[in-house]
Amino acid sequence: MGKFFGRKKEKFPKQLQKLKKDLKGRKTDSYVQNLSGSEMDVIKRIRTRTCELNKNNLTRTKAYLEFYKRHPDIHWAFLGHMVSRNGGWNMTDLKGSLLTKLLTEEEASDFFVFLERGNWLIFQDAYPQFLLYEESLRKRENLFYLLPHLGVSIFMLSVWNHFWTYRDPYILTVSLIINEQSYLESRVIQNPLFKKSVLETLEFRLQDYLAMNHVLFPYEDNGKVKLSGLTLRRFGSLHERILFGKRLYRLLFNDKVRLNQTLLWADKTVHSGSRKDYWPHLFNDIEEASPRFLVKPRIKSCRIKPGHPRLYSPQLLYAWKNVCHEKAESGDWFNKWQVIYYLLKSQEKLDGEIEYEYCKTLEKLELAGLAKKALFRLDEEI
């Protein structure tokens, strides 16, 4: 991140200069205040509604989309919906055809808890902001001074105040990307338990080697579902995750035709957590394979070889039980106003072509699983 902050001589647009001035005056311990009865009622309603919708990946993902349909000026809601779909697919992969051959049940469970905790944390931080925005619109007054009482960073207090005045969806979206990734950093990425059980394991490094950190955006083009997307190479780097989030945002929103095609697909396709949602020719949420099919490769160029069963990709509802989470860790990540340098726009070109790379990943994972199974059998014979 230090290298990125080295861009200090770059001139800020006028809007960002005002946001910069506001952030430089923010202090994380200066927002304790007494609330009126009506203000406390707003906080209570928002917390209750957020809790109701934060049951699992399915409820969260649906809530993001429904909010975006009500408020299309909040771009992050649709970006969050699509990324959350990917989170659900990653969760069910742990019980699907490919990763069950590479992970033990304990390792798969650790991975799920890691993914689920991050998905839960982001929703319980982001969705209250959306509900407070909705309440502000309803009352026609700025209520964002209540954000610290919802546990939201004061960084977002400045940003939402800015959005209320200028209505710039780009600044709000990238700020939410910065906020959510920074929020996760200490609570998940640097959490000693997750670092030991997930991030430092051979299996996680193997996934990185095999480019398993794909984020896919299905879209409907002339009746056919196609994929755009990007691949994150360094999940453990906060800097890289923020830049990756910015790239995903540009990929999803810069092409208006494809944005509408993606929204069309998302609106008509209920999120089940199964990868069958976008490619039923390759995946099924019912296990079709018998033992005799489990010893030979069956994927070629994202097609199943004739006479072979599709890959098993279960629905989330049947793959994992709901998790009862511990309360989110307290604390405000914001301590450097310089994070707003991430709000400067990039001229990097993106094409989003990912189908070939994704197909090769599936083939590699299948071969890795078959090789591991063969070695296990050899050990048993010896």
C-alpha positions as CSV (number, residue, x, y, z in Angstrom):
1,M,0.0,0.0,0.0
2,G,3.0,2.3,0.6
3,K,3.8,2.3,-3.1
4,F,0.3,3.3,-3.9
5,F,0.4,6.2,-1.5
6,G,3.5,7.4,-3.3
7,R,1.1,9.1,-5.8
8,K,0.7,12.1,-3.5
9,K,1.6,14.7,-6.1
10,E,-1.3,13.7,-8.3
11,K,-3.9,16.4,-8.3
12,F,-7.3,15.5,-6.8
13,P,-10.5,16.5,-8.6
14,K,-12.5,19.1,-6.7
15,Q,-14.9,16.7,-5.2
16,L,-12.1,14.5,-3.8
17,Q,-10.4,17.6,-2.3
18,K,-13.4,18.3,-0.2
19,L,-13.6,14.6,0.9
20,K,-9.9,14.7,1.7
21,K,-10.3,17.8,3.9
22,D,-13.2,16.1,5.7
23,L,-11.3,12.9,6.3
24,K,-8.2,14.6,7.6
25,G,-10.4,16.1,10.4
26,R,-12.0,12.8,11.4
27,K,-11.1,11.1,14.7
28,T,-12.4,7.6,15.6
29,D,-13.2,8.5,19.2
30,S,-15.2,11.7,18.6
31,Y,-18.6,10.3,17.8
32,V,-20.1,9.2,21.1
33,Q,-23.4,11.0,21.6
34,N,-26.7,10.5,23.2
35,L,-29.6,9.5,20.9
36,S,-33.2,10.5,21.0
37,G,-35.9,7.8,21.3
38,S,-36.7,8.1,17.5
39,E,-33.1,7.7,16.6
40,M,-32.7,4.7,18.8
41,D,-35.8,3.2,17.1
42,V,-34.1,3.7,13.7
43,I,-30.9,1.9,14.9
44,K,-33.0,-1.0,16.4
45,R,-35.0,-1.5,13.2
46,I,-31.9,-1.5,11.0
47,R,-30.1,-4.0,13.3
48,T,-33.2,-6.3,13.4
49,R,-33.7,-6.2,9.6
50,T,-30.0,-6.8,9.0
51,C,-30.0,-9.8,11.3
52,E,-33.1,-11.3,9.6
53,L,-31.4,-11.1,6.2
54,N,-28.0,-12.3,7.4
55,K,-28.9,-15.9,8.0
56,N,-26.8,-17.4,5.2
57,N,-25.2,-16.7,1.8
58,L,-28.6,-17.2,0.0
59,T,-30.5,-14.6,2.0
60,R,-27.6,-12.0,1.8
61,T,-27.2,-12.4,-1.9
62,K,-30.9,-11.9,-2.5
63,A,-31.0,-8.9,-0.2
64,Y,-28.3,-7.1,-2.2
65,L,-30.1,-7.6,-5.5
66,E,-33.5,-6.5,-4.1
67,F,-31.9,-3.4,-2.7
68,Y,-30.1,-2.6,-6.0
69,K,-33.4,-2.9,-7.9
70,R,-34.9,-0.3,-5.5
71,H,-31.9,1.9,-5.6
72,P,-29.8,1.5,-8.9
73,D,-27.7,4.5,-7.9
74,I,-26.0,2.3,-5.3
75,H,-23.8,0.3,-7.6
76,W,-22.0,-1.6,-4.9
77,A,-25.3,-3.4,-4.1
78,F,-25.2,-5.2,-7.5
79,L,-21.5,-5.7,-7.3
80,G,-21.9,-7.2,-3.8
81,H,-24.7,-9.4,-5.1
82,M,-22.5,-10.9,-7.9
83,V,-19.5,-11.3,-5.7
84,S,-21.7,-12.9,-3.0
85,R,-23.0,-15.4,-5.6
86,N,-19.4,-16.4,-6.2
87,G,-18.9,-16.8,-2.4
88,G,-21.8,-19.2,-2.4
89,W,-20.4,-21.2,-5.3
90,N,-17.0,-21.4,-3.5
91,M,-18.9,-22.7,-0.4
92,T,-20.6,-25.5,-2.3
93,D,-17.4,-26.4,-4.2
94,L,-16.2,-27.7,-0.9
95,K,-18.8,-30.4,-1.1
96,G,-18.7,-30.8,-4.9
97,S,-17.1,-33.3,-7.3
98,L,-13.6,-31.6,-7.5
99,L,-12.6,-30.3,-4.1
100,T,-13.8,-33.3,-2.1
101,K,-11.0,-35.3,-3.7
102,L,-8.4,-32.7,-2.6
103,L,-9.6,-31.8,0.9
104,T,-10.4,-33.7,4.1
105,E,-13.8,-33.1,5.8
106,E,-12.0,-31.0,8.5
107,E,-10.2,-28.9,5.9
108,A,-13.4,-28.3,3.9
109,S,-15.2,-27.3,7.1
110,D,-12.4,-24.8,8.0
111,F,-12.6,-23.3,4.5
112,F,-16.4,-23.0,4.8
113,V,-16.2,-21.2,8.1
114,F,-13.6,-18.8,6.7
115,L,-15.8,-18.0,3.7
116,E,-19.0,-17.8,5.7
117,R,-17.5,-15.5,8.3
118,G,-16.3,-13.1,5.7
119,N,-19.6,-13.1,3.9
120,W,-21.5,-12.6,7.2
121,L,-19.2,-9.7,8.3
122,I,-19.4,-7.8,5.1
123,F,-23.2,-8.0,5.1
124,Q,-23.6,-6.9,8.7
125,D,-21.4,-3.9,7.9
126,A,-22.7,-2.9,4.5
127,Y,-26.4,-3.6,4.7
128,P,-27.1,-1.2,7.6
129,Q,-25.5,1.5,5.6
130,F,-28.0,0.8,2.8
131,L,-30.9,0.8,5.2
132,L,-29.8,4.1,6.7
133,Y,-29.6,5.6,3.2
134,E,-33.1,4.3,2.5
135,E,-34.3,5.8,5.8
136,S,-32.6,9.1,4.9
137,L,-34.5,9.2,1.6
138,R,-37.8,8.4,3.3
139,K,-37.3,11.2,5.8
140,R,-35.6,13.5,3.3
141,E,-32.8,14.3,5.7
142,N,-29.2,13.2,6.2
143,L,-29.1,10.5,8.9
144,F,-25.5,9.3,8.3
145,Y,-24.4,10.7,11.7
146,L,-25.9,7.5,13.0
147,L,-23.4,5.3,11.2
148,P,-20.9,5.1,14.1
149,H,-23.8,3.8,16.3
150,L,-24.1,0.9,13.9
151,G,-20.5,0.1,14.1
152,V,-19.6,1.5,10.7
153,S,-16.3,3.2,10.1
154,I,-16.1,7.0,10.3
155,F,-14.5,6.8,6.8
156,M,-18.0,5.9,5.5
157,L,-19.6,8.7,7.5
158,S,-17.6,11.2,5.4
159,V,-18.2,9.3,2.2
160,W,-22.0,9.0,2.7
161,N,-22.2,12.7,3.5
162,H,-20.3,13.4,0.3
163,F,-22.6,11.1,-1.7
164,W,-25.7,12.9,-0.2
165,T,-24.4,16.1,-1.7
166,Y,-22.8,15.0,-5.0
167,R,-24.5,11.7,-5.8
168,D,-21.4,10.3,-7.4
169,P,-21.8,6.5,-7.6
170,Y,-18.2,5.8,-8.5
171,I,-16.8,7.5,-5.3
172,L,-19.3,5.7,-3.1
173,T,-18.7,2.3,-4.7
174,V,-14.9,2.4,-4.5
175,S,-15.1,3.7,-1.0
176,L,-17.3,0.8,0.0
177,I,-14.8,-1.6,-1.6
178,I,-12.0,0.1,0.5
179,N,-14.2,-0.1,3.6
180,E,-15.3,-3.7,3.3
181,Q,-11.8,-5.1,2.5
182,S,-10.2,-3.0,5.3
183,Y,-13.0,-4.2,7.7
184,L,-12.1,-7.8,6.8
185,E,-8.4,-7.4,7.1
186,S,-8.0,-7.7,10.9
187,R,-11.2,-9.7,11.5
188,V,-10.6,-12.5,9.0
189,I,-7.4,-12.2,6.9
190,Q,-5.1,-11.5,9.9
191,N,-7.2,-13.6,12.4
192,P,-4.7,-16.1,13.8
193,L,-7.2,-18.9,13.7
194,F,-8.0,-18.5,10.0
195,K,-4.3,-17.9,9.1
196,K,-3.4,-21.2,10.6
197,S,-6.4,-23.3,9.5
198,V,-6.9,-21.8,6.0
199,L,-4.5,-19.1,4.7
200,E,-1.3,-20.9,5.5
201,T,-2.3,-24.4,4.5
202,L,-0.9,-26.2,1.5
203,E,-4.4,-26.6,0.1
204,F,-5.0,-22.8,0.0
205,R,-1.7,-22.2,-1.8
206,L,-2.7,-25.0,-4.2
207,Q,-5.9,-23.2,-5.0
208,D,-4.0,-20.0,-5.6
209,Y,-1.6,-21.9,-7.9
210,L,-4.5,-23.4,-9.8
211,A,-6.1,-19.9,-10.1
212,M,-9.2,-20.9,-8.1
213,N,-9.8,-17.3,-7.0
214,H,-11.9,-16.6,-10.1
215,V,-14.8,-14.2,-9.8
216,L,-17.4,-15.0,-12.5
217,F,-20.1,-12.7,-13.9
218,P,-22.6,-14.8,-15.9
219,Y,-24.6,-12.9,-18.5
220,E,-27.2,-13.8,-21.0
221,D,-26.3,-13.1,-24.7
222,N,-28.8,-14.2,-27.4
223,G,-30.2,-16.9,-25.1
224,K,-26.8,-18.3,-24.1
225,V,-25.2,-17.8,-20.7
226,K,-21.6,-16.6,-21.1
227,L,-19.0,-15.7,-18.5
228,S,-16.9,-12.6,-17.9
229,G,-14.7,-12.2,-14.8
230,L,-11.3,-11.7,-13.3
231,T,-8.8,-13.7,-11.2
232,L,-7.3,-12.6,-7.9
233,R,-3.8,-13.8,-7.5
234,R,-2.8,-12.5,-4.0
235,F,-5.8,-12.9,-1.7
236,G,-3.8,-12.2,1.4
237,S,-2.9,-8.6,0.3
238,L,-5.3,-5.9,1.3
239,H,-3.8,-3.6,-1.4
240,E,-4.4,-6.2,-4.1
241,R,-7.9,-7.0,-2.9
242,I,-8.9,-3.3,-3.1
243,L,-7.5,-2.9,-6.6
244,F,-9.2,-6.2,-7.6
245,G,-12.5,-4.8,-6.3
246,K,-12.1,-1.7,-8.4
247,R,-11.4,-3.8,-11.5
248,L,-14.5,-5.9,-10.8
249,Y,-16.5,-2.8,-10.5
250,R,-15.2,-1.4,-13.8
251,L,-15.8,-4.7,-15.5
252,L,-19.4,-5.0,-14.3
253,F,-20.5,-1.4,-14.9
254,N,-18.4,0.1,-17.7
255,D,-20.1,-1.9,-20.5
256,K,-23.7,-0.9,-20.2
257,V,-24.9,-3.6,-22.6
258,R,-23.2,-6.4,-20.7
259,L,-24.3,-4.8,-17.4
260,N,-27.9,-5.1,-18.5
261,Q,-27.3,-8.7,-19.7
262,T,-25.8,-9.6,-16.3
263,L,-28.7,-8.0,-14.5
264,L,-31.1,-9.8,-16.7
265,W,-29.5,-13.2,-15.9
266,A,-29.3,-12.4,-12.1
267,D,-32.9,-11.3,-11.9
268,K,-34.3,-14.4,-13.6
269,T,-31.9,-16.9,-11.9
270,V,-32.5,-17.6,-8.3
271,H,-29.2,-18.0,-6.4
272,S,-29.1,-21.6,-5.1
273,G,-25.3,-21.8,-4.5
274,S,-25.0,-24.5,-7.1
275,R,-22.9,-23.8,-10.2
276,K,-25.7,-25.4,-12.1
277,D,-27.3,-21.9,-11.9
278,Y,-25.2,-20.7,-14.8
279,W,-23.9,-23.9,-16.6
280,P,-26.3,-26.8,-16.2
281,H,-24.5,-28.6,-19.1
282,L,-21.5,-29.0,-16.9
283,F,-22.9,-29.1,-13.4
284,N,-25.8,-30.7,-11.6
285,D,-27.1,-30.3,-8.1
286,I,-27.8,-34.0,-7.9
287,E,-24.9,-36.5,-7.8
288,E,-24.9,-38.4,-11.1
289,A,-21.6,-40.3,-10.8
290,S,-21.2,-43.9,-9.8
291,P,-17.8,-45.2,-8.6
292,R,-16.7,-46.4,-12.1
293,F,-16.8,-42.8,-13.4
294,L,-14.5,-41.5,-10.7
295,V,-11.2,-42.8,-12.0
296,K,-11.0,-41.0,-15.4
297,P,-11.1,-37.4,-16.5
298,R,-14.5,-36.3,-17.8
299,I,-14.0,-32.5,-18.5
300,K,-12.7,-31.2,-21.8
301,S,-13.0,-27.6,-22.9
302,C,-15.8,-27.0,-20.4
303,R,-17.8,-29.9,-21.8
304,I,-18.5,-33.3,-20.2
305,K,-17.2,-36.2,-22.4
306,P,-20.1,-38.1,-24.0
307,G,-21.5,-40.8,-21.7
308,H,-20.0,-39.3,-18.5
309,P,-22.0,-37.7,-15.6
310,R,-21.9,-34.0,-14.9
311,L,-19.9,-32.5,-12.1
312,Y,-21.7,-32.5,-8.7
313,S,-22.3,-28.9,-7.4
314,P,-24.9,-29.1,-4.6
315,Q,-27.3,-26.4,-3.5
316,L,-26.0,-24.4,-0.5
317,L,-29.2,-25.2,1.5
318,Y,-28.3,-28.9,1.5
319,A,-24.5,-28.6,1.6
320,W,-24.0,-26.5,4.8
321,K,-26.1,-25.7,7.8
322,N,-26.6,-22.1,8.9
323,V,-23.9,-20.8,11.2
324,C,-24.6,-19.0,14.5
325,H,-21.9,-16.3,14.5
326,E,-20.1,-14.6,17.3
327,K,-20.5,-10.8,17.5
328,A,-18.3,-8.9,15.1
329,E,-15.1,-7.6,16.6
330,S,-15.2,-4.0,17.5
331,G,-12.8,-1.3,16.3
332,D,-12.5,1.2,13.4
333,W,-9.9,0.4,10.7
334,F,-9.6,4.0,9.5
335,N,-6.4,5.7,10.6
336,K,-5.0,7.1,7.3
337,W,-6.8,9.6,5.1
338,Q,-4.5,8.6,2.3
339,V,-6.7,5.6,1.4
340,I,-8.6,8.0,-0.8
341,Y,-5.9,7.8,-3.4
342,Y,-7.6,4.5,-4.3
343,L,-10.5,6.7,-5.5
344,L,-8.5,8.0,-8.4
345,K,-9.7,6.4,-11.6
346,S,-7.5,3.9,-13.4
347,Q,-6.9,3.7,-17.2
348,E,-6.1,0.0,-17.1
349,K,-7.8,-1.9,-19.9
350,L,-10.0,-4.9,-19.0
351,D,-11.6,-7.4,-21.3
352,G,-13.0,-9.8,-18.7
353,E,-12.2,-12.8,-20.9
354,I,-12.1,-15.7,-18.4
355,E,-13.9,-18.7,-19.9
356,Y,-10.7,-20.4,-21.2
357,E,-8.8,-19.9,-18.0
358,Y,-11.7,-21.0,-15.9
359,C,-12.1,-24.2,-18.0
360,K,-8.5,-25.0,-17.7
361,T,-8.7,-24.6,-13.9
362,L,-11.5,-27.1,-13.8
363,E,-9.4,-29.6,-15.8
364,K,-6.4,-29.1,-13.5
365,L,-8.5,-29.5,-10.4
366,E,-10.0,-32.8,-11.7
367,L,-6.5,-34.1,-12.6
368,A,-5.1,-33.1,-9.2
369,G,-8.0,-34.9,-7.5
370,L,-7.5,-38.0,-9.5
371,A,-3.7,-38.0,-8.9
372,K,-4.3,-37.6,-5.1
373,K,-6.7,-40.5,-5.1
374,A,-4.3,-42.7,-7.0
375,L,-1.5,-41.9,-4.5
376,F,-3.8,-42.7,-1.7
377,R,-4.6,-46.1,-3.2
378,L,-0.9,-46.8,-3.8
379,D,-0.2,-46.0,-0.1
380,E,-2.9,-48.4,0.9
381,E,-1.5,-51.2,-1.2
382,I,2.0,-50.6,0.1
